[in-house]
Amino acid sequence: MITSHLKQFGQWLDDHILLLLAGFLIAFIPLYPKLPLFEAIPGYIVRVRVEDILILGTAIVWFVQVLRRKVIWRTPLFWMMIAYAIVGFLSVLSAVFITKTVPAEALHVSKTALHYFRYLEYFSLFVIVFSAIKTRVQVKILLGIITVTVLAITLYGYGQKEYFWPVYSTMNREFSKGLRLYLTEHARVQSTFGGHYDLSAYLVVMLPILLSLSFLAKRLVVKLGLQAVHWLGLWLLVVSASRTSFLAYLVGLTLVVMLVAWQKQTWLQKLWWGTSRYLLVVTAVGIMMLYFGEDMYMRLLQVIDGYPAISQVYHRANGERKELIGDPASFIAGLTPETQKPENALSTNEALELETGGNVLVPTDERPVSVRPSDVYVDVPDIVEVATISASGAATTIKVDKGPRVYSDCALEKGLSLCIRLDTLWPRALAGFYANPFLGSGYATLTKEGVGQFTEAESTDNNFLRTLGETGLLGFLTFYGVVAVSMLYAVRLLRHDDNLGRALAIGYLGASVGLLLNAVYIDVFAASKVALSYWALCGIVLGYSWLILDVPNHLLPFKSSRELPVPLARTSKKSKSKKKRFKNHA
């Protein structure tokens, strides 16, 4: 009897091992802080973490299942990912042997190869999740895991903001070592992510999915639960104070409402449902900003202040508003209980002081003053490293204070954050593209001031330009081609009469458009937690579409002995004639 039960359990585990691992990774990756295991390259900010080991182990399980012909893996997306992998490999070879933008030395080549394999690691989550899905119930399980994960992230973010729960950041090399910090009063919430930008980008992906599912859910308890988690997640997005992500979320939200409204029968229903829901949602977002968005408000105000005519009208109207309703922020502050700072702990500001020798560039703590760029809040001396010889005769470097920092006219007019991009980061990305328009200058080459320089971190703050600069036009077309094809499948799924399929398609389209907008200002497709979560979501959407859409026979890698469940098949005459072409993944 025991042997029989063990055999049954072994068979069940064999059939569901990928689903179990996929569900675990979908929750673990965003929830587990970015604590390092060891350095991938000495002195480099990118470190090996637990999630990397888990993904590698899951990929090995997937490969074994492929050899045993237990899973489906051939999709147009998979082949496009292979095309990108080939282009990326050629880009690495080009950078070392043709453009010579990567020195033929182990340190530089390994750094370029590290970033190349990271993209393949991100793609692997799509393949794993897609292969794991075999039934409609399994899709619902994975969506439930996403919902609970967003809720847990939000609760942890609240604990960080109000109760000094630990912060593990990767905003600079010292933080990325796993330093335990806590947030100061106005510091932006990071929750379990390595930075507030990563957190907000993750929410840009997940909140449209939750909103779409809530709109189309049939059970009231499910609808209310999804709505509650969505609004809690929106609170977290607001307190993360990322302007770009917030605007991207608003665009994704608008698209979700429009597409759900389009599903209504008559034009009058479309207009009424879309207008009423959009006004309700926008009003709720406005209330959220009014009561919790002080830091976000200050950052958005920096943009408005760049246009004097608009700024004058706004400040006049805002003054009248405060006279009528008072200051909501002070009301909320009175409701929050006071908490004690943890002993033997560093705040994010104190840690920055240690890192910079006392020269701290505080993100959003105080109002900007006019003598500096609008997003610079303290006088930061211009400190540079200079090569010298120590008393013992050894070569070393020392930090030299060159006096007050001089800002460009662009920084004084438009803010330092934007002008770092305009003056430095984006031109360097374009230079990488010009070095080889087809294959770029190679991974991790865009922040270097010279070919032989070893930079400790990479950032272009525009994912499109980064892709273009690192891998050229071929890399750009193959990478964003993957995104485009996945969105086309979502559009195809949107046309199906399956309610869950429509909700998934609408949410995924809103998430993708929002993330693409976010990519204009942040390297979101290169941020591990964001990219892995996005491609996992893509795997869910494409996996479900493979269950209910007509799949050509030549895309099926093998013939299964069982057909798909009847409820998932179409009811049209065309689909009935093709029902034999639908195969179960098991």
Stockholm file with secondary structure:
# STOCKHOLM 1.0

chainA/1-586         MITSHLKQFGQWLDDHILLLLAGFLIAFIPLYPKLPLFEAIPGYIVRVRVEDILILGTAIVWFVQVLRRKVIWRTPLFWMMIAYAIVGFLSVLSAVFITKTVPAEALHVSKTALHYFRYLEYFSLFVIVFSAIKTRVQVKILLGIITVTVLAITLYGYGQKEYFWPVYSTMNREFSKGLRLYLTEHARVQSTFGGHYDLSAYLVVMLPILLSLSFLAKRLVVKLGLQAVHWLGLWLLVVSASRTSFLAYLVGLTLVVMLVAWQKQTWLQKLWWGTSRYLLVVTAVGIMMLYFGEDMYMRLLQVIDGYPAISQVYHRANGERKELIGDPASFIAGLTPETQKPENALSTNEALELETGGNVLVPTDERPVSVRPSDVYVDVPDIVEVATISASGAATTIKVDKGPRVYSDCALEKGLSLCIRLDTLWPRALAGFYANPFLGSGYATLTKEGVGQFTEAESTDNNFLRTLGETGLLGFLTFYGVVAVSMLYAVRLLRHDDNLGRALAIGYLGASVGLLLNAVYIDVFAASKVALSYWALCGIVLGYSWLILDVPNHLLPFKSSRELPVPLARTSKKSKSKKKRFKNHA
#=GR chainA/1-586 SS CHHHHHHHHHHHHHHHHHHHHHHHHHHHHHHSCCCEEEESSTTCSCEEEHHHHHHHHHHHHHHHHHHTTCSCCCCHHHHHHHHHHHHHHHHHHHHHHTSCCSCSSHHHHHHHHHHHHHHHHHHHHHHHHHHHCCSHHHHHHHHHHHHHHHHHHHHHHHHHHHHCCCBCCCSSTTGGGTCCEECCTTSCCCTTSSSHHHHHHHHHHHHHHHHHHHHHCSSHHHHHHHHHHHHHHHHHHHHHTCHHHHHHHHHHHHHHHHHHHHTSSSHHHHHHHHHHHHHHHHHHHHHHHHHHCHHHHHHHHHHHTTSHHHHHHHHHHHHHHHHHHCCHHHHHHHHSCCCCCCTTCEEHHHHHHHHHTSCCCCSSSSCCCTTSCTTCCSCCEEEEEEEEECTTSCEEEEEEEEEECCCCHHHHHHCHHHHHIIIIIHHHHHHHHHHCTTTCSCTTCSSCSSTTCCCSCCCCSCHHHHHHHHHHHHHHHHHHHHHHHHHHHHHHHHTSSCHHHHHHHHHHHHHHHHHHHHTTTSCGGGSHHHHHHHHHHHHHHHHHHHHHSCCCGGGCSSCCSSBCCGGGSCCSHHHHHTGGGCBCCC
#=GC SS_cons         CHHHHHHHHHHHHHHHHHHHHHHHHHHHHHHSCCCEEEESSTTCSCEEEHHHHHHHHHHHHHHHHHHTTCSCCCCHHHHHHHHHHHHHHHHHHHHHHTSCCSCSSHHHHHHHHHHHHHHHHHHHHHHHHHHHCCSHHHHHHHHHHHHHHHHHHHHHHHHHHHHCCCBCCCSSTTGGGTCCEECCTTSCCCTTSSSHHHHHHHHHHHHHHHHHHHHHCSSHHHHHHHHHHHHHHHHHHHHHTCHHHHHHHHHHHHHHHHHHHHTSSSHHHHHHHHHHHHHHHHHHHHHHHHHHCHHHHHHHHHHHTTSHHHHHHHHHHHHHHHHHHCCHHHHHHHHSCCCCCCTTCEEHHHHHHHHHTSCCCCSSSSCCCTTSCTTCCSCCEEEEEEEEECTTSCEEEEEEEEEECCCCHHHHHHCHHHHHIIIIIHHHHHHHHHHCTTTCSCTTCSSCSSTTCCCSCCCCSCHHHHHHHHHHHHHHHHHHHHHHHHHHHHHHHHTSSCHHHHHHHHHHHHHHHHHHHHTTTSCGGGSHHHHHHHHHHHHHHHHHHHHHSCCCGGGCSSCCSSBCCGGGSCCSHHHHHTGGGCBCCC
//
